[in-house]
């Protein structure tokens, strides 16, 4: 039995994630208390029905502080029932969560106790920290609409292709727009020559020939690429050997349009022959 457990901050897209799994034939249960997780998995595993061969279970902060702190122990027990278990954690920035609640007029689950929304969001982050640190895949949904989140989940988790390979996401970003919350590795490219300061290059991106030609003229750019490439050449098999299912690599420059895009493209095309469709590319500031 394949089990995906979906958790994360309220308003970050957990319902959308469950809908994406349901669209691909998963049996989904939302708002499942953590204390019922093991019992539910056992009951589903004992069923002879093929309907329960693929399951997605949603858990949230309402399970309670004590139960959330014990999630690691519960997951260890769940893994004795099924070895194919993944925990996916969704998050978003505070300002985005506040905006989403303002647009939907829904109440945050912790505001029912009288907390203001900003305090409820902070409290929820604190309570869900034991869940976040256990996540196999963490996704920052701040800049994703519902269609983009569904597509990203389907691509990264392989629920459409049923791929068992390591899923690697390479993304470019701009530091001035904030650090991606879902990063496993962050590489800072702001020490490299900046095309932004050349008037003719400023309108172009790191995917276009004028910027590519400019950056390829500088030895330090190639040296940086060789260092990053060498890291993944050396350790990619290690990630796979220790059963890492998901790795997110973020490459940042100041604005996220030139150096980071150029380097992300080079790294993607280097690793594509190794990982095939399991490596994906995203340019946060230009897409």
C-alpha positions as CSV (number, residue, x, y, z in Angstrom):
1,X,0.0,0.0,0.0
2,X,1.3,3.4,-1.0
3,X,0.7,6.1,1.7
4,X,1.1,9.9,1.3
5,X,0.5,11.9,4.4
6,X,-0.4,15.6,3.7
7,X,0.1,18.2,6.4
8,X,1.1,21.9,6.7
9,X,-0.1,25.3,7.6
10,X,-3.8,26.1,7.3
11,X,-4.4,28.0,4.1
12,X,-1.2,26.6,2.4
13,X,-3.2,24.3,0.1
14,X,-3.7,20.9,1.8
15,X,-7.2,20.4,0.4
16,X,-5.9,21.2,-3.1
17,X,-3.1,18.6,-2.6
18,X,-5.6,15.9,-1.5
19,X,-7.7,16.7,-4.6
20,X,-4.7,16.2,-6.8
21,X,-4.1,12.8,-5.3
22,X,-7.8,11.9,-5.6
23,X,-7.7,12.8,-9.3
24,X,-5.0,10.2,-9.7
25,X,-7.0,7.4,-8.0
26,X,-5.9,7.7,-4.4
27,X,-8.3,7.1,-1.6
28,X,-8.3,10.3,0.4
29,X,-9.2,11.1,4.0
30,X,-8.9,14.7,5.3
31,X,-8.6,16.0,8.8
32,X,-7.6,12.6,10.2
33,X,-6.5,12.9,13.9
34,X,-2.9,11.8,14.3
35,X,-3.9,9.4,17.1
36,X,-6.0,7.5,14.6
37,X,-3.4,7.4,11.9
38,X,-1.9,3.9,12.7
39,X,-5.4,2.4,13.3
40,X,-6.7,3.7,10.0
41,X,-3.6,2.5,8.1
42,X,-4.0,-1.0,9.6
43,X,-7.7,-1.2,8.8
44,X,-7.1,-0.1,5.2
45,X,-4.2,-2.5,4.8
46,X,-6.3,-5.4,5.9
47,X,-9.0,-4.7,3.4
48,X,-9.0,-6.9,0.3
49,X,-10.2,-4.0,-1.8
50,X,-7.8,-2.5,-4.4
51,X,-9.4,0.9,-3.7
52,X,-7.0,1.2,-0.8
53,X,-3.8,0.4,-2.6
54,X,-3.0,4.1,-2.8
55,X,-4.0,6.3,0.1
56,X,-3.6,10.0,0.9
57,X,-4.3,11.1,4.5
58,X,-4.6,14.8,5.6
59,X,-3.5,15.7,9.1
60,X,-3.5,19.2,10.7
61,X,-2.9,21.2,13.9
62,X,-6.2,20.2,15.4
63,X,-4.7,16.8,16.4
64,X,-3.2,18.5,19.4
65,X,0.3,19.3,20.6
66,X,1.1,16.0,22.4
67,X,0.0,13.9,19.4
68,X,2.0,16.0,16.9
69,X,5.1,15.7,19.0
70,X,4.7,11.9,18.9
71,X,4.3,11.8,15.1
72,X,7.8,10.4,14.6
73,X,6.9,7.4,16.8
74,X,3.6,6.9,15.1
75,X,5.2,7.0,11.6
76,X,7.7,4.4,12.6
77,X,4.7,2.1,13.5
78,X,3.0,3.0,10.2
79,X,6.1,2.0,8.3
80,X,5.8,-1.5,9.8
81,X,2.5,-1.8,7.9
82,X,3.7,-0.2,4.7
83,X,7.3,0.6,3.7
84,X,6.0,3.1,1.1
85,X,5.2,6.1,3.2
86,X,5.8,9.8,2.4
87,X,5.1,12.9,4.5
88,X,4.4,16.1,2.4
89,X,4.4,19.4,4.3
90,X,2.9,22.6,2.7
91,X,3.8,26.1,3.9
92,X,3.4,29.7,2.8
93,X,4.6,33.1,4.0
94,X,2.6,34.8,6.7
95,X,1.5,37.7,4.5
96,X,0.2,35.3,1.8
97,X,-1.7,33.2,4.4
98,X,-3.3,36.4,5.8
99,X,-4.3,37.5,2.2
100,X,-5.8,34.1,1.5
101,X,-7.9,34.1,4.6
102,X,-9.0,37.6,3.8
103,X,-10.1,36.5,0.3
104,X,-12.0,33.4,1.4
105,X,-13.4,34.7,4.7
106,X,-12.7,31.3,6.3
107,X,-11.6,31.1,9.9
108,X,-8.2,29.8,10.9
109,X,-8.7,26.8,13.1
110,X,-6.8,28.4,16.0
111,X,-8.8,31.6,16.0
112,X,-11.8,29.8,17.5
113,X,-10.0,30.0,20.8
114,X,-9.9,33.8,20.5
115,X,-6.4,34.3,19.0
116,X,-5.9,37.1,16.4
117,X,-5.1,35.7,12.9
118,X,-1.4,36.6,13.0
119,X,-1.0,35.0,16.4
120,X,-2.9,31.9,15.3
121,X,-0.5,31.5,12.3
122,X,2.6,31.9,14.5
123,X,1.2,29.4,17.0
124,X,0.3,26.9,14.3
125,X,3.9,27.1,12.9
126,X,5.2,26.3,16.4
127,X,2.8,23.4,16.9
128,X,3.5,21.9,13.5
129,X,7.3,22.2,13.8
130,X,7.6,18.4,14.8
131,X,5.7,17.6,11.6
132,X,7.8,20.0,9.4
133,X,11.1,18.5,10.4
134,X,9.9,15.0,9.5
135,X,8.7,15.9,6.0
136,X,10.1,14.0,3.0
137,X,8.9,16.8,0.8
138,X,8.3,20.4,1.8
139,X,6.6,22.8,-0.7
140,X,6.3,26.6,-0.4
141,X,3.0,27.5,-2.0
142,X,3.3,31.2,-1.5
143,X,3.6,31.9,-5.3
144,X,1.5,29.0,-6.6
145,X,-2.1,29.0,-7.7
146,X,-4.2,25.9,-7.3
147,X,-3.5,24.6,-10.8
148,X,0.3,25.1,-10.3
149,X,0.3,23.4,-7.0
150,X,-1.6,20.4,-8.4
151,X,0.8,20.1,-11.3
152,X,3.9,20.5,-9.1
153,X,2.6,17.8,-6.7
154,X,1.9,15.4,-9.6
155,X,5.3,16.0,-11.1
156,X,7.3,15.8,-7.9
157,X,5.6,12.9,-6.2
158,X,5.3,10.8,-9.4
159,X,1.6,10.1,-8.7
160,X,1.0,10.2,-12.5
161,X,4.1,8.3,-13.7
162,X,4.6,6.2,-10.5
163,X,8.3,6.9,-10.7
164,X,10.4,5.6,-7.8
165,X,13.5,7.7,-8.6
166,X,14.8,10.6,-6.6
167,X,12.8,13.7,-7.5
168,X,15.1,16.7,-7.9
169,X,13.8,20.3,-8.3
170,X,16.2,23.0,-9.4
171,X,14.9,26.5,-9.0
172,X,16.3,30.0,-9.5
173,X,15.2,32.9,-7.3
174,X,16.0,36.4,-6.3
175,X,17.2,37.1,-2.7
176,X,15.4,40.5,-2.7
177,X,12.1,38.6,-3.2
178,X,12.8,36.3,-0.3
179,X,14.4,32.9,0.3
180,X,12.4,29.9,-0.9
181,X,11.0,28.2,2.2
182,X,11.2,24.7,0.6
183,X,14.9,24.6,-0.1
184,X,17.1,21.7,0.9
185,X,20.2,23.4,-0.6
186,X,20.8,27.1,-1.3
187,X,23.6,28.4,-3.5
188,X,24.3,32.2,-3.4
189,X,25.5,33.5,-6.8
190,X,25.7,37.2,-5.9
191,X,29.5,37.0,-5.9
192,X,29.4,36.5,-9.7
193,X,29.5,39.4,-12.3
194,X,26.0,40.9,-12.6
195,X,24.5,41.5,-16.1
196,X,21.9,43.8,-14.5
197,X,24.5,46.6,-14.4
198,X,25.0,46.4,-18.2
199,X,22.2,48.4,-19.8
200,X,21.8,46.3,-22.9
201,X,21.7,43.1,-20.9
202,X,19.2,44.2,-18.2
203,X,16.0,43.4,-20.2
204,X,17.2,39.9,-21.0
205,X,17.2,36.8,-18.7
206,X,19.7,34.1,-18.0
207,X,18.0,31.9,-20.7
208,X,18.8,34.3,-23.5
209,X,21.9,34.4,-25.6
210,X,23.2,37.9,-24.7
211,X,23.3,37.1,-21.0
212,X,24.6,33.6,-21.6
213,X,27.5,34.8,-23.7
214,X,28.4,37.5,-21.2
215,X,28.5,35.1,-18.2
216,X,30.4,32.4,-20.1
217,X,33.2,34.9,-20.7
218,X,34.0,35.0,-16.9
219,X,36.2,32.2,-15.5
220,X,34.6,32.6,-12.0
221,X,31.2,31.7,-13.4
222,X,32.5,28.5,-14.8
223,X,34.4,27.8,-11.6
224,X,31.2,28.2,-9.6
225,X,29.3,25.9,-11.9
226,X,32.0,23.2,-11.7
227,X,31.8,23.4,-7.9
228,X,28.1,23.0,-7.8
229,X,28.1,20.4,-10.4
230,X,30.8,18.5,-8.6
231,X,28.8,18.5,-5.4
232,X,25.9,16.8,-7.0
233,X,28.0,14.4,-9.1
234,X,29.6,13.3,-5.9
235,X,26.5,13.1,-3.7
236,X,23.6,12.3,-5.9
237,X,24.0,8.6,-5.5
238,X,24.3,9.2,-1.7
239,X,20.9,10.9,-1.6
240,X,19.4,8.0,-3.5
241,X,21.1,5.4,-1.3
242,X,19.7,6.8,1.9
243,X,16.2,6.7,0.4
244,X,15.8,10.5,-0.1
245,X,12.7,10.8,-2.3
246,X,12.8,14.6,-2.8
247,X,15.6,17.2,-3.0
248,X,15.0,20.9,-3.8
249,X,18.0,23.0,-4.9
250,X,17.7,26.8,-5.0
251,X,20.2,29.0,-6.8
252,X,19.8,32.7,-6.0
253,X,21.1,36.0,-7.2
254,X,19.9,39.5,-6.4
255,X,16.9,39.7,-8.7
256,X,16.5,36.2,-9.8
257,X,16.6,37.0,-13.5
258,X,20.2,36.6,-14.8
259,X,22.9,34.7,-12.9
260,X,20.6,32.3,-11.0
261,X,18.6,31.5,-14.1
262,X,21.7,30.9,-16.1
263,X,23.2,28.6,-13.5
264,X,19.9,26.7,-12.9
265,X,19.7,26.0,-16.6
266,X,23.2,24.7,-16.8
267,X,22.8,22.4,-13.7
268,X,19.4,21.1,-15.0
269,X,20.9,20.2,-18.4
270,X,23.8,18.6,-16.8
271,X,21.7,16.4,-14.5
272,X,18.9,15.7,-17.0
273,X,20.7,12.7,-18.7
274,X,21.2,11.2,-15.2
275,X,17.7,11.6,-13.7
276,X,15.5,12.0,-16.9
277,X,12.0,13.3,-16.1
278,X,12.8,13.1,-12.3
279,X,14.7,16.4,-12.5
280,X,12.6,19.5,-12.9
281,X,13.4,23.2,-13.5
282,X,11.6,26.2,-12.1
283,X,12.5,29.9,-12.4
284,X,10.5,31.6,-9.6
285,X,10.9,35.2,-10.7
286,X,10.4,34.9,-14.4
287,X,7.6,32.3,-14.6
